[in-house]
Amino acid sequence: MLDAEAHGLGVEEAARIVNEAAPRWAAMNLLAPTYEMSAKIASRLDPSVALMVGGHHAKAMPGRVLDDPRMRNLRALVLGEGELRVAALLDDEQRRKELPDVLWRDPLLGTRAAGIADPKTRAQMLGPNIDALPYVNRAFLPQDPYQAAPTAADQRLAARRPWLAAAARSGHMEANIVGSRGCPYNCTFCGAAVSANPDVTIRVRSPQNIIGELDQLHDEYGVTAFRFVDDLFLGVGRVIDEQMAAFTQHRIGDRYVWDATGRINVLSRLLDADLGRLVANGLREVALGIESGSDRILAAMDKRIDAAMTERVARRLVAHGIGVKGLLHPRIPRRDPRRPGRHRPAHPQALSRCWVRDCLMVRRGMVGLRSGPVFRPWWAGWQRR
């Protein structure tokens, strides 16, 4: 496992390390912002190293990846969740013929090929039981867990929870957790949108499975803070209820703190008692997908929220002592009336930034703003607006 970005490696050095290790296979996670660097590394791999790729970019544009001459070592392009299919490929490359959503290019005929799966095993191969998978082996991850710097939220919480005094001084040991896979929502800008992932079955890990990983990370690495990076941990009401009942039973809030991404429309339906229960169970910060302060743009994104709802939710969270991190799209594509089907260059959302500053900076140090890029390579839904 080589995290070239985490180690600050250049293209030549990353390729050299792989070639010196001389593995049977090298696998890459392809993302749009770093695809060119990945392709350059791939072009420098020894011909004896078989290449496997996956990731958002591979899923969005498999044809372009397969046709890229720099990917000459490519033996398997895996679409979607790869645990079971990757294991099968490592066992025998020829099994790609029987694996669903595995693509490759015949170097002699110049044609593309795809595996033909047994209908009885297709669903299991594409959506494995996530409670049956082993926990992530953090020994391969150079930046997870990591020692975090103390934050204002840590200092605020320590005033009410004496066991957090040390973290308020020196910071928590933190780790990232994936509590679910798939998303039922269809935000037009998002690579995880349900319409972009028809092969993904939406699944949530059981509370016992999640708590087992939290405790394991605490025992092995001393982790006391966790960030849930999936879309559903605070994104579906029934999931919140099920997880918090187990967190209460296991006294998670007396041992750990945690952050998560939340859906504004879901959080808007929670009662004050529900928010209090989240805090008692260790919730420290919620990341909200604000996206825009324009109701017109929010409707076009299919966000199922409006600006007033965002403001209400942010104020309520802060009032309960929950930190809020807002995520906003800095640029939004505009339709060009002179060229049907085309878009003008994106423009900064100055109005949205002012709205966030004026409406959501409720209490100094408790609400932050973070801008992010558009992750999908093309806003397919935007053409309908």
C-alpha positions in Angstrom: 0.0 0.0 0.0 1.7 3.2 -1.2 0.0 6.5 -0.5 2.0 8.7 -2.8 0.1 11.8 -1.9 0.5 11.3 1.9 4.3 10.8 1.5 4.7 13.6 -1.0 6.1 11.4 -3.7 6.5 12.6 -7.3 5.6 10.6 -10.4 9.1 9.2 -11.0 9.7 8.2 -7.4 6.3 6.5 -7.0 6.9 4.5 -10.2 10.4 3.6 -9.1 9.2 2.2 -5.7 6.6 0.1 -7.4 9.0 -1.3 -10.0 11.6 -2.1 -7.4 9.0 -4.0 -5.3 8.2 -6.0 -8.5 4.6 -7.0 -7.5 2.4 -9.3 -9.6 -0.3 -6.5 -9.5 -0.4 -2.8 -8.9 -3.8 -1.2 -8.3 -4.7 2.5 -8.5 -7.7 4.5 -7.2 -8.5 6.9 -10.0 -9.9 10.3 -9.2 -10.5 13.1 -11.7 -8.2 15.8 -10.1 -5.2 13.4 -9.9 -5.9 11.2 -13.0 -3.1 12.7 -15.1 -0.5 11.9 -12.4 -1.9 8.4 -12.0 -1.7 7.8 -15.8 1.9 9.0 -15.9 2.8 6.6 -13.1 1.0 3.8 -14.9 3.0 4.6 -18.1 6.3 4.1 -16.2 5.4 0.7 -14.7 7.4 -2.3 -15.8 5.5 -4.4 -18.4 5.6 -7.4 -16.0 3.4 -5.6 -13.5 -0.3 -6.1 -14.1 -2.4 -3.0 -13.5 -5.8 -2.9 -11.9 -7.8 0.4 -11.5 -11.0 1.5 -9.8 -12.4 4.7 -8.2 -14.8 7.5 -9.1 -13.0 8.4 -12.4 -12.7 4.9 -13.6 -16.5 4.4 -13.0 -17.5 7.7 -14.6 -15.3 7.4 -17.7 -14.3 3.7 -18.1 -14.0 4.0 -21.9 -11.5 6.8 -21.7 -9.4 5.0 -19.2 -9.4 1.8 -21.2 -8.4 3.8 -24.4 -5.6 5.7 -22.7 -2.3 4.4 -24.2 -0.5 5.1 -20.9 -2.7 2.4 -19.3 -1.0 -0.3 -21.5 -0.5 -2.6 -18.4 -4.2 -2.5 -17.6 -5.6 -6.0 -17.0 -8.8 -5.1 -15.0 -10.9 -2.0 -14.5 -13.2 -2.7 -11.5 -16.4 -0.7 -11.2 -17.9 -0.2 -7.8 -17.1 -2.0 -4.5 -14.1 -4.2 -5.2 -13.3 -6.3 -2.1 -14.6 -9.7 -3.4 -13.8 -9.2 -7.0 -10.2 -7.9 -6.3 -9.6 -10.9 -4.1 -10.8 -13.2 -7.0 -8.5 -11.4 -9.5 -5.5 -11.7 -7.3 -6.2 -15.4 -7.0 -6.5 -15.9 -10.8 -6.5 -13.1 -13.5 -8.6 -15.3 -15.8 -11.5 -15.1 -13.3 -12.2 -11.7 -14.7 -14.3 -13.4 -17.4 -16.8 -14.4 -14.7 -16.8 -11.3 -12.6 -19.5 -8.6 -12.9 -18.5 -5.1 -13.9 -14.9 -5.9 -14.6 -13.6 -4.5 -17.9 -10.4 -4.9 -19.8 -9.0 -4.2 -23.3 -7.7 -7.0 -25.5 -4.3 -5.7 -26.6 -4.2 -7.8 -29.8 -7.7 -7.2 -31.1 -8.0 -3.7 -29.7 -11.5 -4.5 -28.4 -13.1 -4.1 -25.0 -14.3 -7.0 -22.9 -16.4 -7.4 -19.8 -16.9 -10.3 -17.4 -20.2 -12.3 -17.6 -21.3 -13.0 -14.1 -23.5 -15.8 -12.7 -26.8 -14.2 -11.9 -26.9 -16.1 -8.6 -23.7 -14.4 -7.3 -23.8 -11.1 -9.1 -25.5 -9.2 -6.3 -23.2 -10.5 -3.6 -20.1 -9.7 -5.7 -21.2 -6.1 -6.3 -22.6 -5.4 -2.8 -20.9 -7.6 -0.2 -22.2 -7.9 3.4 -20.3 -5.0 5.0 -20.8 -6.5 8.5 -19.0 -9.6 7.4 -15.9 -7.8 6.0 -12.9 -7.4 8.2 -12.1 -4.0 9.7 -9.7 -1.8 7.8 -6.1 -2.7 8.6 -4.7 0.8 9.6 -1.1 -0.5 9.4 -1.3 0.4 5.7 -2.6 3.9 6.2 0.2 6.5 7.1 -2.3 9.2 8.1 -5.1 7.3 9.8 -5.2 7.3 12.8 -3.5 10.6 13.3 -2.7 13.0 16.2 -5.0 16.0 15.8 -4.4 19.5 17.1 -6.7 20.6 19.9 -9.7 22.6 18.7 -12.0 25.1 20.2 -14.7 22.4 20.3 -12.4 20.2 22.4 -11.8 23.0 24.9 -15.5 23.8 25.1 -16.5 20.1 25.7 -13.7 19.7 28.3 -15.4 22.2 30.5 -18.4 19.8 30.9 -16.5 16.5 30.6 -13.4 16.2 32.8 -12.1 13.2 30.9 -11.6 15.4 27.9 -9.2 17.7 29.7 -6.1 16.0 28.2 -7.5 16.2 24.6 -8.2 19.9 25.2 -4.5 20.5 25.8 -2.9 18.2 23.3 -5.6 17.0 20.9 -7.2 13.7 20.2 -5.9 10.7 18.4 -8.4 10.6 15.6 -9.5 8.0 12.9 -12.0 8.0 10.1 -14.9 5.5 10.0 -17.2 4.4 7.2 -20.6 3.5 8.7 -22.5 2.8 5.5 -22.3 2.4 1.7 -24.4 4.0 -0.9 -26.8 7.0 -0.7 -30.5 7.3 -1.4 -30.3 10.9 -2.4 -29.8 12.3 -5.9 -27.9 15.6 -5.6 -27.0 16.4 -9.2 -23.4 17.4 -8.4 -22.4 14.4 -6.3 -20.5 11.3 -7.4 -22.4 9.2 -4.8 -25.8 10.2 -6.1 -28.2 7.2 -6.5 -28.7 7.8 -10.2 -24.9 7.6 -10.8 -24.6 4.3 -8.9 -27.4 1.9 -9.9 -25.1 -1.0 -9.0 -24.7 0.1 -5.4 -27.0 -1.5 -2.8 -27.6 1.0 0.1 -26.4 -0.7 3.3 -25.7 0.5 6.9 -23.3 -1.3 9.2 -24.9 -2.7 12.4 -24.3 -0.7 15.6 -22.4 -3.6 17.1 -20.1 -3.8 14.1 -19.3 -0.1 14.3 -18.8 -0.1 18.0 -16.5 -3.1 17.7 -14.3 -1.1 15.3 -14.3 2.0 17.6 -13.2 -0.1 20.6 -10.5 -1.9 18.5 -9.0 1.4 17.4 -9.0 2.7 20.9 -7.3 -0.5 22.2 -4.7 -0.6 19.4 -4.0 3.1 18.8 -5.5 5.0 21.7 -8.1 6.6 19.4 -10.7 8.7 21.2 -12.2 10.8 18.4 -13.8 9.5 15.2 -15.1 11.1 12.0 -17.9 9.2 10.1 -17.2 10.0 6.5 -20.2 8.3 4.9 -23.5 9.8 3.8 -26.0 8.1 6.1 -24.8 8.0 9.7 -26.7 11.3 10.3 -28.5 11.2 7.0 -31.5 8.9 7.7 -33.8 9.2 10.8 -34.1 5.4 11.4 -30.3 5.0 11.2 -29.8 7.8 13.8 -32.3 6.1 16.2 -30.8 2.7 15.8 -27.2 3.8 16.2 -27.9 6.2 19.2 -29.8 3.5 21.1 -26.7 1.3 20.9 -24.3 4.2 21.6 -26.3 4.9 24.8 -26.2 1.3 25.9 -22.4 1.1 25.4 -21.8 4.6 27.0 -20.0 5.8 23.9 -20.4 9.4 25.0 -18.5 8.7 28.2 -15.5 7.4 26.2 -15.3 9.0 22.8 -16.3 12.0 20.7 -17.2 11.8 17.1 -18.1 14.0 14.0 -20.3 13.2 11.1 -21.9 14.5 7.9 -25.5 15.4 8.3 -28.4 16.0 5.9 -30.0 19.4 6.6 -33.5 18.2 5.8 -33.2 15.2 8.1 -31.7 17.2 11.0 -34.5 19.7 10.6 -37.0 17.0 11.7 -35.1 16.1 14.9 -36.6 17.3 18.2 -34.5 19.1 20.8 -34.4 15.9 22.8 -33.0 14.1 19.8 -30.2 16.6 19.5 -29.5 16.4 23.2 -29.2 12.6 22.8 -26.6 13.0 20.0 -24.6 15.3 22.2 -24.8 12.9 25.2 -23.5 10.1 22.9 -20.4 12.1 21.9 -21.4 14.2 18.9 -18.8 17.0 18.5 -19.3 18.4 15.0 -21.6 18.1 12.0 -20.6 18.9 8.5 -23.6 20.4 6.6 -23.9 20.3 2.8 -25.0 24.0 2.5 -23.9 24.1 -1.2 -25.6 27.5 -1.9 -27.6 30.3 -0.3 -29.8 30.5 -3.4 -33.1 28.6 -3.3 -33.1 28.5 -7.1 -29.7 26.7 -7.2 -30.6 24.4 -4.4 -33.8 23.3 -6.3 -31.7 22.7 -9.4 -29.3 20.6 -7.3 -32.3 18.6 -5.9 -31.0 19.2 -2.4 -34.5 19.1 -0.8 -33.7 22.1 1.3 -33.9 25.9 1.2 -31.7 28.6 2.7 -34.1 29.3 5.6 -34.0 25.6 6.6 -30.2 25.6 6.6 -30.1 28.7 8.9 -32.6 27.1 11.3 -30.7 23.8 11.5 -27.3 25.5 12.0 -28.7 27.7 14.8 -30.2 24.8 16.6 -27.1 22.7 16.4 -24.9 25.5 17.7 -27.4 26.1 20.5 -26.9 22.5 21.6 -23.2 22.9 21.7 -22.6 21.1 18.4 -19.9 22.5 16.1 -21.0 23.1 12.5 -18.8 22.9 9.4 -20.5 24.2 6.3 -19.6 23.0 2.8 -20.3 25.3 -0.1 -19.8 25.0 -3.8 -17.6 28.0 -4.8 -18.6 27.8 -8.5 -21.8 26.7 -10.2 -22.2 26.0 -14.0 -24.5 28.4 -15.8 -26.6 27.4 -18.9 -25.7 29.4 -22.0 -28.9 30.5 -23.8 -27.0 31.1 -27.0 -25.7 27.5 -27.2 -28.4 24.9 -26.2 -26.9 22.0 -24.2 -23.8 24.1 -23.3 -22.8 26.0 -20.2 -21.0 29.2 -19.6 -17.9 29.2 -17.4 -18.7 28.7 -13.7 -18.8 31.8 -11.6 -18.1 32.4 -7.9 -21.0 32.2 -5.6 -20.3 35.6 -4.0 -24.0 36.0 -2.9 -23.9 32.5 -1.2 -20.7 33.4 0.7 -22.2 36.6 2.0 -25.3 34.8 3.0 -23.3 32.1 4.9 -21.2 34.8 6.6 -24.3 36.9 7.7 -26.7 34.1 8.6 -24.5 31.2 9.8 -21.6 32.7 11.7 -23.8 32.4 14.7 -21.2 32.1 17.5 -17.6 32.9 17.0 -15.4 29.8 16.6 -18.4 27.3 16.3 -19.4 27.6 12.7 -16.8 27.2 9.9 -17.0 27.4 6.1 -15.3 25.1 3.8 -15.5 25.3 0.0 -15.2 22.2 -2.1 -15.0 21.2 -5.8 -17.6 19.5 -7.8 -16.8 15.8 -7.8 -18.8 14.6 -10.7 -17.1 15.0 -14.1 -20.3 16.4 -15.6 -23.5 17.8 -14.1 -25.9 15.5 -16.0 -28.9 16.7 -14.1 -28.1 20.4 -14.9 -29.2 19.9 -18.5 -32.8 19.3 -17.4 -33.0 22.7 -15.7 
